[in-house]
Amino acid sequence: MTADTVSRGERDRSPLGQPYWRLWTSSGLSNLADGVFKIALPLLAIQFTQSPTLIAGLSVAATLPWLLFALTAGALADRLDRRRLMLWANVARALLPAALVAVILLDLGSLWALYVVALAVGVAETLYDTSAQSILPQLVRRSQLSRANGRLYAVELTTNQFIGPPLGGLLVAIGVVAGFGVPAALWLAAVGSLLLVPGVFRIERELKTTLRADIAEGLRFLGNQRVLRTLAVMTGVSNFASSGAFAVLVLFAVGPASPLGLTEVGFGVLLTASALGALVGSFTAERLEAALGRSRALAVAVVGIALFVGAPALTTNAVVLGVIFFAGGVFIVLWNVITVSLRQRITPDRLLGRVNSAYRLLAWGTMPLGAAAGGLLAQWLGLQVMFGIMGVLSLALLALMPLLTDRAIDAAEA
């Protein structure tokens, strides 16, 4: 549905088009819902338990589908209409928090009910996110991908982390119905916007194959691409560390007995610092990529993300943490814009769903493992020691940067 008529290396400034902006609107609404939901869930959970291990279990449940279901989600994204998969995934995500509200109102709520909802929302997320990254090259030219991804990250991170967390804290303070009813309504609104994106987004298939064969083909493609394979491993280690750190951040930040001593609303405001940085990064990533070169920009991002993850080990000053979180948001988006755009350029459309899911199996499948490790380390060694360990682990990724020279990246793209 799209052609790349601008040569590699030349910045394509042509309009992204109305279908793209409708997808952008839907993504913003969907991520605002997710931003509210991901804050509301642990804030409700601490009413049931103060155990770091059990609180971290929510992150394990929410991210476990990336380990168990990612490859199947990718194969489905290459077999079915990607827009329809996104629609049904958001319908499911709207119904689940609504069901949780009913359970709580009937006085049947428990930590285990939160685990079930977190897991089910995670399954829907694997379908939505895999399809969303795979549909983008069908809406814009490949030469527009860095800009298109940057604009998507702008609205996603602004709504998910800048507006969503403080709004989630405020809504939970009002009541459970508000905390979970609002994200349900937002996911339904996202469905409405996505329905306005015209076209069919199902890849034509010349041969009938099994789901298992489709998955194997995607894994082989990723395995034969050293640059993509290295990036997937690096992202997986980084996500392991960040998931471990942030799975129990609520215990470090919220409550009079916590090191930061913040309220629920204050916790949401702290997280908006990284979202604000991400917003700045989404508009500057393309320029930084061009100015530094992709290899150097990725190395700078590794250092920045390591500081972001390990910062709570260094200070309990909320203002200092806010500044570091802001910088971390910039570096996270810089990494994501470069790596996602590169993956979309290298991979043929017919394989993109499977390669995205295989990549995310390595990159995101580590998140439940990291969340579990973070909870256990925090229980055994203390919160700040755990943050320090995860920060050092993130910084160690610099050892793999010799595999990601500009020459190697250019060769993979060519």
Backbone torsions as a table, in degrees:
resi	resn	phi	psi	omega
1	MET	NA	-4.8	-179.5
2	THR	-143.7	155.5	178.7
3	ALA	-127.6	149.5	178.5
4	ASP	-102.2	96.9	-174.0
5	THR	-97.7	-1.1	179.3
6	VAL	-108.1	132.8	-175.2
7	SER	-65.3	154.4	-179.2
8	ARG	-61.9	135.8	179.8
9	GLY	97.6	-19.6	178.3
10	GLU	-92.4	134.3	-178.3
11	ARG	-79.8	121.0	-179.9
12	ASP	-91.6	113.1	-176.7
13	ARG	-103.9	12.2	-179.7
14	SER	-68.1	156.8	-177.4
15	PRO	-57.9	144.5	-179.6
16	LEU	-77.3	-21.8	173.8
17	GLY	97.4	153.9	-176.5
18	GLN	-62.9	-42.8	178.4
19	PRO	-57.7	-38.6	178.3
20	TYR	-61.6	-45.1	-176.2
21	TRP	-69.7	-26.6	173.2
22	ARG	-70.6	-39.5	173.9
23	LEU	-62.2	-41.0	178.4
24	TRP	-59.4	-43.9	178.7
25	THR	-64.2	-45.2	178.7
26	SER	-61.1	-41.7	179.4
27	SER	-63.9	-38.9	178.2
28	GLY	-63.1	-45.3	178.7
29	LEU	-64.1	-42.8	-179.2
30	SER	-63.5	-41.9	-178.8
31	ASN	-74.8	-28.3	173.2
32	LEU	-64.5	-42.2	176.5
33	ALA	-59.8	-44.3	-179.2
34	ASP	-65.2	-38.8	179.3
35	GLY	-63.5	-40.0	176.5
36	VAL	-67.8	-45.4	-175.1
37	PHE	-63.8	-42.8	-174.6
38	LYS	-70.2	-20.6	174.2
39	ILE	-87.9	-39.4	-178.5
40	ALA	-62.6	-37.3	-175.2
41	LEU	-63.8	-54.5	179.1
42	PRO	-67.9	-29.9	177.4
43	LEU	-66.4	-33.6	173.8
44	LEU	-73.3	-36.9	-176.5
45	ALA	-63.5	-35.8	-177.5
46	ILE	-71.7	-5.1	170.7
47	GLN	-79.1	-16.8	179.7
48	PHE	-102.0	-28.7	-175.6
49	THR	-158.3	154.3	173.1
50	GLN	-114.8	12.4	-178.7
51	SER	-76.5	123.8	176.5
52	PRO	-57.6	-37.8	-179.0
53	THR	-65.1	-44.3	-178.3
54	LEU	-71.5	-36.1	176.4
55	ILE	-65.5	-43.8	177.5
56	ALA	-62.2	-26.4	178.9
57	GLY	-59.9	-27.7	175.9
58	LEU	-63.1	-43.8	177.0
59	SER	-66.0	-35.9	176.1
60	VAL	-60.5	-48.7	-178.7
61	ALA	-62.9	-41.3	-176.1
62	ALA	-69.3	-31.0	-175.6
63	THR	-103.6	-9.8	-179.6
64	LEU	-56.4	-35.7	178.6
65	PRO	-58.2	-27.1	176.9
66	TRP	-67.0	-25.0	177.5
67	LEU	-86.1	-35.4	-172.1
68	LEU	-99.0	-27.5	-168.2
69	PHE	-121.5	-6.2	-171.9
70	ALA	-60.1	-44.9	-176.5
71	LEU	-65.3	-39.6	177.1
72	THR	-65.2	-41.8	178.7
73	ALA	-59.8	-41.1	179.2
74	GLY	-65.7	-41.2	178.0
75	ALA	-64.1	-39.1	178.0
76	LEU	-65.9	-37.0	179.4
77	ALA	-65.6	-25.7	177.0
78	ASP	-90.8	-12.0	179.4
79	ARG	-99.5	-36.1	-172.3
80	LEU	-109.0	172.8	176.3
81	ASP	-69.2	121.3	-173.5
82	ARG	-65.9	-35.9	179.2
83	ARG	-65.9	-41.3	179.9
84	ARG	-65.4	-37.5	176.0
85	LEU	-60.7	-42.3	178.3
86	MET	-63.2	-40.4	179.4
87	LEU	-61.5	-50.5	-177.5
88	TRP	-66.4	-34.3	178.0
89	ALA	-63.8	-40.3	179.6
90	ASN	-73.1	-32.2	173.8
91	VAL	-61.0	-44.4	178.7
92	ALA	-62.9	-41.9	-179.5
93	ARG	-66.9	-26.9	176.3
94	ALA	-73.6	-38.8	-176.5
95	LEU	-72.5	-32.2	-173.7
96	LEU	-66.5	-50.0	176.9
97	PRO	-65.8	-30.9	176.2
98	ALA	-62.8	-40.6	177.1
99	ALA	-65.1	-36.5	179.0
100	LEU	-64.6	-38.9	176.8
101	VAL	-59.0	-43.9	179.9
102	ALA	-61.8	-41.2	179.4
103	VAL	-62.8	-44.0	-179.2
104	ILE	-65.6	-42.5	-179.1
105	LEU	-65.0	-28.2	177.3
106	LEU	-84.5	5.8	178.7
107	ASP	62.5	34.1	178.3
108	LEU	-110.3	9.6	-175.6
109	GLY	-68.5	146.7	176.5
110	SER	-158.3	167.9	177.2
111	LEU	-61.9	-34.2	-179.0
112	TRP	-68.3	-33.0	175.0
113	ALA	-63.7	-38.2	177.3
114	LEU	-65.5	-38.2	177.3
115	TYR	-60.4	-44.9	-178.0
116	VAL	-62.7	-45.0	179.9
117	VAL	-65.2	-42.5	179.3
118	ALA	-60.5	-42.0	179.6
119	LEU	-64.9	-45.6	-178.1
120	ALA	-66.6	-40.6	175.9
121	VAL	-63.1	-35.9	177.7
122	GLY	-63.6	-38.6	177.1
123	VAL	-62.8	-45.7	178.0
124	ALA	-62.2	-36.0	-179.7
125	GLU	-64.6	-38.6	179.4
126	THR	-61.3	-40.9	177.8
127	LEU	-66.9	-45.2	-176.8
128	TYR	-65.7	-51.4	-173.8
129	ASP	-67.5	-39.5	178.2
130	THR	-63.1	-44.0	179.5
131	SER	-67.6	-37.5	-177.9
132	ALA	-65.5	-42.6	178.2
133	GLN	-70.7	-27.7	-178.1
134	SER	-82.0	-26.2	-176.4
135	ILE	-80.3	-22.6	-172.7
136	LEU	-59.7	-45.1	178.8
137	PRO	-65.4	-11.7	174.7
138	GLN	-86.0	-9.8	-178.7
139	LEU	-106.9	-27.5	-178.8
140	VAL	-132.5	165.0	176.2
141	ARG	-69.3	153.7	177.4
142	ARG	-63.0	-31.3	177.7
143	SER	-71.0	-12.2	177.7
144	GLN	-98.2	0.3	-168.9
145	LEU	-64.9	-40.2	179.8
146	SER	-61.1	-44.5	179.6
147	ARG	-67.7	-43.8	-179.2
148	ALA	-63.1	-43.3	177.4
149	ASN	-65.7	-38.4	178.5
150	GLY	-61.2	-43.8	179.7
151	ARG	-67.0	-37.8	177.1
152	LEU	-63.9	-43.9	178.2
153	TYR	-62.8	-33.6	179.2
154	ALA	-59.0	-52.3	-177.2
155	VAL	-73.7	-36.4	-179.3
156	GLU	-64.0	-48.3	-175.9
157	LEU	-76.4	-32.1	176.5
158	THR	-63.4	-47.6	-178.5
159	THR	-74.6	-41.2	-174.8
160	ASN	-71.6	-37.7	-172.0
161	GLN	-118.9	-24.4	-177.3
162	PHE	-90.8	-49.8	-178.8
163	ILE	-91.4	-42.2	-173.4
164	GLY	-60.1	-50.2	-176.6
165	PRO	-60.9	-51.3	178.1
166	PRO	-64.8	-34.6	176.7
167	LEU	-64.3	-40.8	177.9
168	GLY	-62.1	-44.3	177.9
169	GLY	-61.3	-40.8	179.3
170	LEU	-66.3	-42.6	-177.6
171	LEU	-67.7	-38.3	178.0
172	VAL	-66.4	-36.1	176.8
173	ALA	-62.8	-31.8	177.1
174	ILE	-72.1	-43.1	-179.8
175	GLY	160.8	165.1	-177.7
176	VAL	-63.0	-39.9	-178.7
177	VAL	-59.9	-43.7	178.8
178	ALA	-67.9	-43.7	-176.3
179	GLY	-60.8	-33.0	-177.6
180	PHE	-113.0	-20.0	177.0
181	GLY	-72.7	-36.4	-179.9
182	VAL	-64.4	-48.5	177.5
183	PRO	-61.4	-34.0	176.6
184	ALA	-60.3	-44.7	179.7
185	ALA	-66.1	-37.3	-179.8
186	LEU	-67.3	-39.6	177.6
187	TRP	-64.2	-36.0	175.7
188	LEU	-67.2	-38.2	176.5
189	ALA	-63.6	-36.4	177.3
190	ALA	-63.6	-36.2	176.0
191	VAL	-60.5	-43.3	-179.7
192	GLY	-60.7	-42.6	179.7
193	SER	-67.3	-39.9	-178.7
194	LEU	-68.2	-28.6	176.6
195	LEU	-62.9	-21.1	-179.1
196	LEU	-85.1	-6.3	176.7
197	VAL	-78.5	115.3	-175.5
198	PRO	-80.2	159.7	171.9
199	GLY	110.4	168.9	176.2
200	VAL	-109.4	131.2	-174.4
201	PHE	-121.6	40.9	175.1
202	ARG	-106.3	127.1	-177.9
203	ILE	-76.2	130.7	178.4
204	GLU	-66.1	135.8	-178.6
205	ARG	-117.3	126.9	-178.5
206	GLU	-81.7	-33.3	-176.7
207	LEU	-124.1	146.1	173.6
208	LYS	-82.9	128.7	-179.9
209	THR	-134.3	164.3	177.4
210	THR	-82.0	160.3	177.3
211	LEU	-60.5	-37.6	-179.5
212	ARG	-65.4	-40.9	178.7
213	ALA	-66.5	-37.9	177.8
214	ASP	-62.0	-45.5	179.8
215	ILE	-61.9	-42.5	-179.2
216	ALA	-63.0	-38.1	179.7
217	GLU	-64.1	-42.1	177.7
218	GLY	-64.3	-40.6	178.3
219	LEU	-64.8	-39.2	178.5
220	ARG	-64.1	-42.9	-179.4
221	PHE	-60.6	-47.4	179.5
222	LEU	-64.0	-39.9	-179.5
223	GLY	-64.2	-28.6	-179.1
224	ASN	-87.7	-6.5	179.2
225	GLN	-104.9	99.4	-172.6
226	ARG	-63.1	-39.7	-179.1
227	VAL	-63.2	-49.2	179.3
228	LEU	-63.9	-39.8	-179.9
229	ARG	-62.9	-43.1	179.3
230	THR	-65.1	-43.2	178.8
231	LEU	-62.6	-38.7	179.5
232	ALA	-63.9	-43.7	179.4
233	VAL	-64.4	-43.8	-179.5
234	MET	-63.7	-42.6	178.7
235	THR	-65.5	-36.3	178.0
236	GLY	-62.7	-44.0	178.6
237	VAL	-66.1	-42.6	178.7
238	SER	-62.2	-42.5	178.8
239	ASN	-68.9	-33.6	174.4
240	PHE	-57.7	-48.3	-177.1
241	ALA	-68.2	-45.2	-177.5
242	SER	-68.6	-36.6	177.2
243	SER	-65.4	-40.2	177.0
244	GLY	-61.7	-40.1	-178.4
245	ALA	-71.2	-46.3	-170.2
246	PHE	-89.5	-8.5	175.4
247	ALA	-64.6	-29.7	-178.0
248	VAL	-118.0	14.8	179.5
249	LEU	-60.0	-31.5	180.0
250	VAL	-60.2	-33.8	178.1
251	LEU	-72.9	-30.2	178.3
252	PHE	-74.6	-28.6	-168.9
253	ALA	-105.9	-35.2	-167.0
254	VAL	-103.0	134.4	174.4
255	GLY	108.8	151.3	-178.5
256	PRO	-64.7	-24.1	-179.2
257	ALA	-91.0	-4.6	-178.8
258	SER	-80.6	158.9	179.4
259	PRO	-57.2	-36.1	179.6
260	LEU	-89.0	-31.4	177.1
261	GLY	68.3	33.1	-177.7
262	LEU	-86.7	157.9	169.7
263	THR	-81.9	174.7	177.4
264	GLU	-60.3	-42.2	178.9
265	VAL	-67.3	-39.7	178.3
266	GLY	-62.5	-36.7	176.6
267	PHE	-61.8	-44.6	177.4
268	GLY	-62.0	-39.5	179.3
269	VAL	-65.2	-39.3	177.5
270	LEU	-58.6	-43.6	-179.0
271	LEU	-68.1	-22.9	178.8
272	THR	-69.3	-18.8	177.5
273	ALA	-61.9	-44.2	177.8
274	SER	-67.2	-34.5	178.0
275	ALA	-66.5	-38.6	177.7
276	LEU	-64.8	-41.5	175.0
277	GLY	-62.2	-40.0	178.3
278	ALA	-63.4	-38.2	177.6
279	LEU	-62.2	-45.6	176.7
280	VAL	-61.6	-43.1	-179.3
281	GLY	-63.4	-33.9	-177.1
282	SER	-66.5	-27.1	179.1
283	PHE	-94.5	-13.0	-178.5
284	THR	-110.6	-11.8	-174.6
285	ALA	-59.3	-42.1	-178.5
286	GLU	-63.2	-39.8	179.2
287	ARG	-70.0	-41.4	177.8
288	LEU	-63.7	-39.3	177.5
289	GLU	-60.1	-43.4	-179.7
290	ALA	-71.2	-37.6	-176.0
291	ALA	-74.3	-42.3	-175.2
292	LEU	-91.5	-22.7	-167.5
293	GLY	86.3	149.5	-172.7
294	ARG	-64.9	-40.4	-177.8
295	SER	-63.8	-48.7	-179.0
296	ARG	-66.0	-38.7	179.1
297	ALA	-62.6	-39.9	178.3
298	LEU	-65.4	-39.3	178.9
299	ALA	-64.7	-42.7	177.1
300	VAL	-61.0	-41.1	179.6
301	ALA	-62.4	-39.6	179.3
302	VAL	-59.0	-46.4	-179.4
303	VAL	-63.7	-44.5	-179.2
304	GLY	-63.4	-40.9	179.9
305	ILE	-67.9	-37.2	178.0
306	ALA	-62.0	-41.1	177.3
307	LEU	-65.6	-39.5	179.0
308	PHE	-60.1	-45.5	-177.9
309	VAL	-70.1	-41.0	-174.2
310	GLY	-89.5	-3.3	-174.1
311	ALA	-55.2	-41.0	-179.1
312	PRO	-63.8	-15.5	175.6
313	ALA	-76.5	-18.7	-173.2
314	LEU	-99.9	-24.6	-175.3
315	THR	-155.0	151.4	172.0
316	THR	-114.7	18.1	176.8
317	ASN	-87.5	116.4	-175.1
318	ALA	-63.4	-33.2	-179.7
319	VAL	-68.2	-45.4	178.5
320	VAL	-62.1	-43.3	177.4
321	LEU	-60.4	-39.5	179.0
322	GLY	-60.7	-41.3	178.6
323	VAL	-64.4	-44.7	179.6
324	ILE	-65.6	-40.2	178.2
325	PHE	-63.2	-37.3	177.1
326	PHE	-59.7	-50.8	179.7
327	ALA	-61.6	-39.7	178.8
328	GLY	-60.6	-38.2	177.5
329	GLY	-60.3	-40.6	177.6
330	VAL	-60.6	-46.8	-175.0
331	PHE	-71.0	-34.7	177.9
332	ILE	-63.0	-44.6	179.9
333	VAL	-68.0	-38.5	177.0
334	LEU	-57.5	-47.0	177.6
335	TRP	-60.7	-46.7	-175.0
336	ASN	-67.2	-42.8	-179.1
337	VAL	-62.1	-43.4	-179.4
338	ILE	-66.5	-49.0	-172.7
339	THR	-73.1	-40.7	-179.6
340	VAL	-68.0	-43.9	179.7
341	SER	-63.0	-39.8	178.6
342	LEU	-63.7	-43.0	179.4
343	ARG	-63.0	-39.4	179.7
344	GLN	-69.6	-31.7	179.2
345	ARG	-74.9	-38.1	-174.3
346	ILE	-75.9	-35.1	-169.2
347	THR	-90.9	131.7	174.3
348	PRO	-61.8	149.4	-177.6
349	ASP	-55.4	-39.4	-174.9
350	ARG	-67.2	-19.1	-179.3
351	LEU	-107.0	-3.6	-166.9
352	LEU	-64.2	-39.4	178.5
353	GLY	-61.0	-45.0	-178.4
354	ARG	-70.4	-39.9	178.5
355	VAL	-68.3	-40.9	175.3
356	ASN	-58.0	-42.8	-177.0
357	SER	-73.3	-37.7	176.9
358	ALA	-64.7	-41.4	176.4
359	TYR	-60.1	-45.6	-177.3
360	ARG	-73.9	-22.3	172.8
361	LEU	-60.0	-42.3	176.9
362	LEU	-76.7	-40.2	-172.8
363	ALA	-80.8	-36.3	-176.0
364	TRP	-111.2	-19.0	178.9
365	GLY	-65.4	-17.3	178.1
366	THR	-79.5	-13.1	-173.8
367	MET	-63.8	-44.6	176.8
368	PRO	-64.7	-33.5	177.5
369	LEU	-66.6	-41.7	178.4
370	GLY	-65.4	-41.4	179.1
371	ALA	-62.1	-42.4	178.4
372	ALA	-64.7	-43.3	179.4
373	ALA	-63.9	-40.6	179.0
374	GLY	-62.5	-42.6	178.4
375	GLY	-62.9	-43.5	-179.2
376	LEU	-67.9	-44.1	179.5
377	LEU	-64.0	-39.4	178.1
378	ALA	-65.0	-37.2	179.1
379	GLN	-66.5	-41.0	-174.5
380	TRP	-84.2	-42.7	-169.9
381	LEU	-110.5	-13.8	-176.1
382	GLY	103.8	156.0	-174.4
383	LEU	-62.9	-49.4	-173.0
384	GLN	-69.3	-33.8	175.0
385	VAL	-63.4	-41.8	177.8
386	MET	-60.5	-44.3	178.3
387	PHE	-59.4	-41.5	179.4
388	GLY	-62.7	-43.1	179.2
389	ILE	-61.2	-44.0	-178.3
390	MET	-68.4	-33.8	176.7
391	GLY	-66.0	-43.1	178.3
392	VAL	-64.3	-40.9	178.0
393	LEU	-60.1	-41.4	178.6
394	SER	-64.2	-41.7	-178.8
395	LEU	-66.1	-29.7	-179.1
396	ALA	-63.0	-14.8	179.4
397	LEU	-66.0	-15.8	175.8
398	LEU	-58.4	-23.6	179.9
399	ALA	-63.4	-22.8	-179.1
400	LEU	-93.4	-3.8	-176.8
401	MET	-63.8	-28.7	176.0
402	PRO	-58.5	-19.4	176.8
403	LEU	-82.0	-7.9	-173.6
404	LEU	-120.4	48.5	175.4
405	THR	-70.1	160.9	177.0
406	ASP	-60.1	-35.8	178.9
407	ARG	-64.2	-42.8	-180.0
408	ALA	-65.9	-40.1	179.7
409	ILE	-66.1	-44.2	178.9
410	ASP	-61.8	-39.6	-179.6
411	ALA	-65.9	-40.7	178.8
412	ALA	-64.7	-39.5	-179.7
413	GLU	-71.3	-36.0	-179.5
414	ALA	-69.2	NA	NA
